[in-house]
């Protein structure tokens, strides 16, 4: 409690007067409303001890306590440091205890999202949902501290001067200056002046894809506030204040709103339902086109541009097209029709051209392409290449195809980009462009938050709105009979922490689970014993492990443990004895995972003739190719439980993948004539995994812009598909899904006899605004 926290003028902050640990205590009433019973040497069940306002729920109920109760009390003190108010203060001790048991404290304004998440986790009513150890809490706070030290936290509105004594408390209690550094951080600056962000929405879930009306008076955006994360609706609110108005109420996601030039209408994309237009302050939506995304009105109000994903699958895997339609409705017309891929239309100020990302086929060559930004005239004239690819690469943002033009206002084009590939941070950048479309200068970074900043939109006066979201992944489980594909229970969360947990593999009996996590501050392979929930790190002392696997009996795990001088190191480790065996793989052959018996590590890659799958024998490191193909890339190889069959998927086009099963004979290459197709190759089906009895295949499937789990029964003799493939579960919610991962393999299923485990990503965030200094100058 605060009265026991002593702040000297120099030296460490101290916590004094451990009154509850004393054998006897002569208690007097105090401002702290401390409740004590004397004569106890330890805290016993059924006894209520402590200062009421800082008690945990289990302490208030007199239950048996463990160190997790201190996590809650710490959270109560931290809440008071940050807000200046007690988390559960009330008129009487009884009312305060009731609030601790039943109520949530009011949100603290203007906190970085990660610090807010840490605070809320400390104050969970259920001890199992809090940080389980103070060491884990300290790691989480250290990460916030490191981010603030490097000035990468999302900027927030200034909360006014911070009392010096509060800063000393924070520095002392956290052992780091995490909160103080954030409160006193410098605002990010650009060459055009300071960029100060102000949060506009405060949704607990996801508010995203904002749109400002041309006059800057209205803000439209997508939010799941009405559906507890199930789907996104379009909302609109006055920038001057007041409650938002809900414009849509459909069961699917409505996203990417765009105001008409007069501000009277809002166009939006309905995932699976096309482009709609609705009056800005409420009314009946009207469909303009049956499919499409990214609707954008031209500045002169005559046209609406939009994008179509030609294959109707996940973003980044389909060929896209650019179309325009009269704003009032009518016949649509395709632009840039000669491009292999065209995306992200952005209007020029004079409404005569669209700035797009495009992949153009090199004349006279069917397999050579130019990926760049292009200006496409509505007149049908030849598109002009802007030469953004080298500028994007020079800024360290990767390729032009992953950094799309997002907004063109005044003399600048804005793009969201990621420079540090080891973090999830995405920031907003700008580059100067003149009226003729000539790019000049370099990209400069204008935001510096630790989240995913993007979706910029602007009004004519230079007001800019953008999203700042955070992505995390946790492990989830569906109880089921995996030999039949029958679900037997409800979806359950296995992990719940600020870390990213993904890429799971499980023993056949479901007792041991290995997965990737950065829960201790560094990426690593972790083991969870499913009966107790106990966690331990497997990859001690190794950096950036990946591709984890566990044998069927749970005795061995394997993971890629390093890469040096063109060689992958892959470690096979005994779960109980810790004994390791190191295997080496050349760079063109990446290790994937251990076989059910622990005898082999399978590796997809390249050979002199094309693509191949190699089996490496753990016993002696001997390597034998088992599959080859000149054209198709062969991925995600997994041996059946009896190790007589091999499942894999092939990259048969840009927008599709096909599942196969083939006989496995170590030392022999199985000819393509013996491959057995499991899917037809017309959809995006990836990462097949066998059931422990070998009777079923499970995989990650993309369908109509969402991702989930599918399965099929196999004939026990021929191993051909027996009956139709069927859905286990698709994750269509906006906030929680499989769609936010950089690689679909991170969410691949781990299949045991009675359960299936996988990773789901969760995106949360809000809308922020700022003023662009260069507009109007």
N, C-alpha and C positions, 0 to 999 in steps of 0.2 A: 504494500500500500504506500501511497506517496509520503505519508508522515514518517515512514521508516527508511526512506531513501535520502541519504545525506550527501550533499554536494559541497565538497571542500573547494577552496579557492585554487588549490593545486593538488595533483595526485588523483588517484582513481575515485570514482563515485563509490560509496559504500551502502550496503543494506544492513541496518542495525536493528537490535531489539527483536530477536526471534522469540516473541512471547509465547507462541503456541507450542514451542518445544520444551518450555519450562515445566518442571514437575508441579510447581505451585505458582499461582498468580493472584495477586490482590487487585482485582479489576475495579476500575471506576468508570462511570459513564464518560464517554468522550465524543468528540465531533465525528469520529470514525464509525460510531455505532458498532463497536466491536462486541461480539458475543463470545464469551469464554465459559468453559467449565474447568475447574481446577483439579489437580491430582492425577493427571493423565501423563504417562511417559510417552505415549504414541497416539496417533490418531486412530480411533476405533470406529467400526461401523455402528451407526445409530447415534453418534455424537456429533453435534453441530458446533464447530469451532471456527473462529476467524472473523475478519472484518466483513460485514454483510455486503457492502457494495462491491467487494472484490472477490466474493466467493464464486466457486464453480457450481453448476447445477447439482452435481453429485454431492458436493460439500453442503449445499443448502438443504439437501434431503437426508443428510446424515449417513450417506452410503460410504462403503470402504473406498479409500482414496489411493491414488498412485500418482507418479510424477506428472501425468497429463492434467491434473487439476491445477498445477502451477502454470501450465501453458495458458489455461483460461484466465487465471488471475493476472498473469503477465499481459495478456491481451486487454484486460480491463484497464490496467495502468497505461498501456500504450494508447488505448483509445482516448483516455483523458489527456495525455500529452498532446495528441494531435488535434483534439477538438476543443479542449478547455472545459469539457463537461464530463461528468461521470456517465459511464455506459448504461447503468441501470438505476440511477438515482430515483427515489420516490419519496412520498410523504412520510412513510413509516418503514421500520425494518421489515415488517410482514409484507408490505406492498413491494419493497425492493426485492425481497426473496422471490416473490411471485413473478416479478419482471424477469429475474434471472432464469427462472424455470420456463417461462412461456413466451417472452417477448424478445424481439431483436432490437439492438440499439439503432438509433437513427444513423444513416450513412454520413460519414465525414466528408465534407465538401473539399474538392480540389486536391484529391490525393492521386498520385500515380496509380494506374490500374494494378500493377503488381503489388504495391504496398497495401492497397485496399484489399486485395485478395488474401494476402498474408494475415491482415488484421481480422478479416471475417473468418478465416480458418481457425485462428486462435480461439475465437468466441463461439465455436460450434457447440451446441448443447450436448451432442453425442461425443464422448471422449474418443471413440474410434475414428471420428471424422476430423479431429484436430491433428496438429503435428504430434507425432508420437514421442519425440525426444526434443529437448531444447537444442541439441546439436543440429538437428535438421532445420529448426527454426533459425538458428544463427546462420546457417549456410544460405537460406533464402534471403535473409536480411543483408548478408554480405554481398549477394548478387545485386540487390537493389542499390547498395552503397557503391559497388563498382560501376554500375550503369550511371549513377548520378555523378560520380567522379569524372567519368569520361564525357559528361554533358550529353547523354543520349536519352534522357527521359523525355516523354512528351511534355511540351510546354503547357502550362496552365495559367489561368488568370491569377494575378497576384492576390494573395490573401492578406496583404498588409504586413506590417512589421511583426516579427516573431519575438516574444519576450525572451531575453537572454537566458533567464533561468530555465525556461523550457528547453532551450537548445542544449544546456548542460545535462539536463535530465536525459534527453534523448541520446546524447553522445555516450553518457555513462551506462545507461541501461542496455543499449543495443551493442555496446562494445565497439560500435562503428558509428560514423557520422551519417548514416543512411538518410534519416529524415531531415537532419539539419542541412546536409548538402543539397537535398532537393529543394527545401524551402528557400535557401539562399543562392540557388544556382543562377548563373548568368543566362539571360535569354539568348537563343540562337540568333545569329546575325548573318546577313548576306551582304553582298556588295551593294545591293539596292536599299539597304536599311534594315532595321530590326524587324523580325517577324514574330509577333506575340500572338499566341493561340488562345482562344477562349472556348471553353466547352459549352455547347448549345443543348445537347441532350444528356440525360443521366440515366439511361436504361441499364437495368441489371444484366440484360441479355445482350442482344445485338441490334444496333441501329447503324445502318450502312447506306451506301449509294445515294448520297444527297444530291439535290438539285435546287439551285437558287432561281427565283423568278428574275427576269431581266432587271427590274427596278430594285432588287435586293430586299423586298419587303416580306416575301414568303419563302419558306424552306420546305421542300418535300423530301421524304426519305423513306426507306424500308425499315421496318421494325417488327420484332416478334413479341412486343410487350403485351399484346392481347391474347397470346396463345401459348405462353410459357415455353417458348422455344420451338413449338411445333412447325410454324411457318411464318413467313414474312408478309406483312401487309404494307400498303402505301399510306403514309400519314403526311399531313401538311400542317404547318404552324406559322404564326406571325413571328417575325424576327424580333419584334418589339415586346413579345411576351404572350402569355395566355396558354390555354390548354390546346394540344394538337387535335386535329380532326382526322378520324379514320376514313380513308376514301375507299378501301377495298376490304372485302370480307370473304374471299374465296378460300377454299381449302388448300390450294397450292401457293407457291411463293410468288409474290409480286415484287419486282425489283426494278432498279435503274430508271427512276422517274426522270422526266424532262419537261420543263415548262415551254409552252408555246410562246411566241414572240410577244404577244399581248398579255401574257401571264394568266390568261383565263382558263387554259386547259393544261392537263398533265398527261403526257404519254408515258406508258410504262410497259415493261415486259412481264408477261405471265409465263413462268416456266412450264412449258408443255401446252400453252394456250395462245401464243402469239403476242402481237402488239395491240394494246388497248389505249383509248383516250377517255378521260373522265374530266368533268368540270373541276376546277381547282379547289373549290370550296364544297364539293360534294355533289353527287348526282349519279346517274346510271352510266356505267362504263360501256363503251362501244368498241368492238373489235375492228381494227384496221386491216391487219394481215394475220393469217393463221399460224405463222411461225416467225421467230426473229428475236433479237436482243439488242441492247445498246441503242435505243431510239434517241435521235437528236434532231430537233427542229432547226432549220436553216435560219440565220439571223433576219432574213427578209420575210420569214413566215410562210414561204411558199412550199417548202418541201420538208419531208421527214426522212432522214437517212437511218438505216438500221443494218444489222449484221445477221446473217443466217449461218448456222453451223450445218454444213451440207449433210453430214452423216448423223446429226442429231445426238452426238455423244459428248463425252466430257470435254471441257475447254482444254485446248492444247493438244488434242489428239485428232481433231476433225479438220477437214478442209472447210474454210469459211468463205462467204460471199458477201459483197456489199450491194445493197439495194436502196432505191429511193422511191417514195410515193408522194403524190400531192398531199399536203397537210390536211386538206379537207376530205381526203379519200379519193380513190380512183385506181387506175392501172399502175402497177409497180414496174420499175425498170431496173435491170441489173447494171451496175458499173464495174469497171475493171474486170470484165469477163474473161480476159486472156490470162489473168493471174491464176497461178496454181492455188494460192491461198491469199485472201484479202480480209482484213479485220480492222476493227477499232476506228470507225469513221469519225472525223473531227472537221467541222465546217470552217472555211475561211470567212473573214469578216464580210466580204462582198457576196457571199453565198454562191459563188461560181465554181468553187473547187472543193474537193474533200481531201484532207490529209489522212492517209491510211498507212497501216503496215501491210506490205505485200510481198509475196514470193513469186518472182517472175522467172519463167523458164528461159534459159539462155538460148538464143536463136541457133538452130541447127544441132542442138543437143537435148535429148530427152531426159537426161539425168543430172544436168547442171542447172543450178538455180541462183538467183540473186535475191537475198533477203534484205529489205531496207524499208525506209519510209518513202512514200511517193505522194505527189500531188496529182489528183485525178480530176480533170476538168469535166463538168457536167455536159459540155458540148460534144464530148466524144473524142476530143483531141488526144494525142499521145500523152500518157502519164509521164511526169518528170521525176526522176530519181533525186532524192535530197542528199544522199551520202551520209546518213546518220550512223550507219554501222560502225565506222572507225571512231566516231565521236563517242558512241556508247561504250565501245570496247576500251577506249582511252580512259574513260571515267571509272572503269572497273565494274561495269554493270552487266557484263556478259554479252549476249548477242541481241541484235535488234528485235528478233522474234519474241524475246521474253520481256521486252521493255517497249510497250505500245504507246503511241501518242494518246494523251488523255484529254487535253484541253489546249485551245489556242485562243489567247486573249491578248490584245494589244500586240506588242513586239515579242511575245514569248510563247513557246510551247512547253507544256508541262508533262512530265513522265514520272511514274513511280518506279524506283529501282532499288536493288539490293547490292551492296558492295561487300559486306562481310558474309560469306557463304556459311560460316559456322553458327550464325544466329538467324533468328526469324525476322530481324529488323528490315523493314522496307521504308524508304523515305521518299520525299517528293523532290524532284529536280526540275530545273528549267534551262532552256537554251534559247538564244535569241534568233529570231527569224524576221526577215523584212517582208514588205508587202508583196513582193514577187515570189516569195517562198524560198529565198536563199537563206540557208543556215549559216550563222556566223558565230565564231567563238566556241567555247567549251561548255559542257554541261556544268551547272553549279548546283550544289545541294542547298535546299532552302528549308528543310525540316530535319530534325535530328532525334526523333523519338525512338524508343526501344521497341515499339509495336510495329504494326503493318499500316503505314500511312499511304493513302491513295484515294481514288475516286474523286479527284478535284472537280469543282464546279465554281463558276464565278458569275457575278452580276456586272453590269456595265460600269458601276462605280468603283470596281476593283475589290469588292468584298469576295473573299474566297472561302469556300467550305470544303472540308475533306473529312475522311474517316480515319480514325486511329483505332485499330483493333488488335487484339491479342489472340494468339493461337496456342493451344496446348493440347496434348493428347493423353488419354488415359486408356487403360485396359478395361474391357467389358466382357461379360460372359452370358451365354444363353445355355441353360440346362437343356439337354436333348439326348435322345437315343441316336447316336451318330451312325449306327448300323442301318437305320431306317430313314433318317432325316426328320424324325418326328420331334417337334419341340415339346418339352415337358415342363417348362417353367418360364418365368418372366425374365426380361433383360435385367442384368445386375451389373453394377459398377464394381470393379475390383480394385482400382487405384483412384485416388482423388487427392492430387497435390499439384503444386505449381510446376513440377517437372514435366518433361515430355517422356511418356512411356509408350513404346511401340514395338513392332517386330517380334511377336511372341512365338514360342515353340513349347509344346507340352508333352509330357510323358504319356504313354498309352492309357495308364490307369488314372490320369488326371491329378496325380499327387504332387508333381514338380513342374514348375513353369519357369522358363527363362525368357528374358525380354531385355530390350535396350532401354536405358534411362539415363538422364543427366541429373538425377535426384541429389547427388552429392556434389554437384557443381561441375562434373566432367562426364562426358559420355562413357558409358560402361555397360557390361553385361551383368544382369542381376538375376538371382534365383529366388523364387517365392515357393515356399512349402504351403500347399493349398489347404492343408488341414489346420495349420496354426496361423497362417498369414505371415510367418516370419520371413524377413528379407535379408539377403546377404549378397555382397558384390563378388562376382566370379572373376572378373577381368582385372584383378589387382595389379597395379603397376604397368598397365598397358594402355596406350593412347588410342582413342577413336576406334574401338572394336565395332564390327558390324557383321551382318549375315549370321545371326546366332541359330543354333539348333540343339536339340537334345535327343538322345537315343530313346527308343521305345520304353526301355526299362528304367530310364531316369538316372542311369549311373554315369553317363558321359555327356558332356556338352562340348560344342565347338563354336569357334568364332574367328573371324578374320582379325588378326591382332596387330597388323602393321603393314607398311608398304615402304620399301627402300630399294634403290638401285634396280628398279623395274621388277621387283619380286614381291609378291604377297606372302606374308606369313600367316598361316592358319593354325590356331592352337586347338588341340583336343585335350580336354581336362577332365579328370575324374571328379565327380561331384562330391564324393565322400572323402577320398584320400588326397585330392588336390594335385595328383601326379599329372604332368603335362607331356604331350608329344607335339613337336612343331613340324608342320608340313609347309613346303614351299611351292608357290604357283607363279608362273610367269605372268606379266601384266596383262597379256591378251587372254588369259584364262583365269577368271575370277572365281575363287571358292564360294560355294553357296550354302552347304549345310551337311551335317552328318547323317548317315543312313540309319534306319531303325535299329539295326544290330550294332551300330557303332563301327562297322568294318570299313566303310567307305565315306569319302567326302566327294560330293558331286560338284562339278565345275563347268559352267557354260563359258564359251569363249570362241576363239578363232584358231584355225590351223592354216596350213599353206594352201588348202583348197577352198576355204570358206569358213562356215560356222560349224561348231562342234560342241559336243558334251563329253567331258572327260570324267572317268571315275578314278579316284586316287585311293589306293589301299592304305589304310591307316597303319597296318602292321609294319610295312616296310617302305611306304612312300611310292610304290610302283604306280605308274600312270598308264591308263589305257583309254583310248577313245571308244565310245559306245554308240554315238550318233554323229552324223555329219550331214551337212547340206550346203550346196554352193551359194544359195540365195537367201534362204530363210534364216533369220536369227532365232536360235533355240534357247529358251530362257526357263528359269524356275524348275530345274529338274529335281524330281523327288522319287525315291524308290518306294515301292509298295511294302507293306509289312513283312511279306515273305521274301522280298528282295528279288523277285523274279520278273517284275514289271517296272517300267519307268514312265512317270507322267511328266509332262512339260507343256509350255505354250510356245507358239511360234508367232513371230511378228509378220503377219501375212500382208499387212497394208499399214498406211499411216493411221488409219482410224479403226482398225480391227485387230483382234488376236484370236488364234484358234488353239483349242486344247487337244492334246494327243496323248495316247498311251502306246508304248512299244515294249516288246520283250527285252529284258535285260540279261545279257550274257557277258560277264566280265572277261575282257580280252578280245571281244568281237564287236564289230560295228554292225548294228541292226540295220538292214537295208530299208529304204523308205517304203518299199512295197509291203513291209510288215507293220508299218505304223497304222494305228487305229484312230480315226477321228472321233472325238467325243462331242465337239460342237461344230457347227457348220461354217465357222469363220466369218460370219456376217456381223458379229457383235464384238464388243470389247470384253473378252473373257481371259482372266489372267490368274497366275499363282495357284495352280491346283494343288490340293493336299488330300492325302488318303485318310479314310477312316481307319481306326486301329485294326479292324477285322478285314480290311481290304475290299469291302463290298460297295463303298461309296467314294465319290470324289466331291470335294467342296472347293469353291473358288471365289475370287473377287470378280464381280460382274458390274459393268456400267450399262445402265438402261435409261434412256430419255433424260440424260443430264444428271442422273444420280448414281450412286454406287452402293453396292451391298453384297450379300452372300447368296450364292446359288449352289445347287447340288444335283447330282444324278446318281441313279443306281447302275451298277455294272454287273454284267453277266459273270458268274463266278468262274466259268471256264474260258470263254473267248475274250472277256474283259471289254467287250463292246458295250455301248450304252444300252441300258435296259429300260425302255420307256422314255418319257419326256424329261428334260431338265426342268427343275422347279426352283422357285424362290424360297429361300430360308427367311431372309429379311432384307428389305431395302431401307436405307436410311435417308429419308427424304426431307428431314427437318433442316432448316436453314442454319441453326446454331450448332447442332451436333451431327456430324456426318463423317464419311470417309473421304470427302472430296478435297480437303485442305492439305493433304500430304504431297510433298515433292515427288514421292515415288509410291505407287500403289502397293508395292511390296511391304511397306511399313505397316499396313493394315491387314496383311494376309492372315487367314485364319490359322489357329492352332487347334487341332482336333484331338480330343480324348474320347474315351468310350461314352462318357455321360455329359459332355459339355463341349462347347466350342468357344474359344477365346480370341479376341481380336482388339485392335486399337480403333478408337473413334476420336476424331479431332473436334475440339470445341472452340468456336470463335465468338468472342464477345468484344464489344467496343461501342463507341459513340461518335457523334458528329462534333467537329470543332470548326471555328471560323477565325479568320484573320483578315487583314487589309494588305493588299499588294501595293507597296510603295511606288512601283514604277508606273501603275495605271493612272492616267490623267495628268502625268507630268509632261 
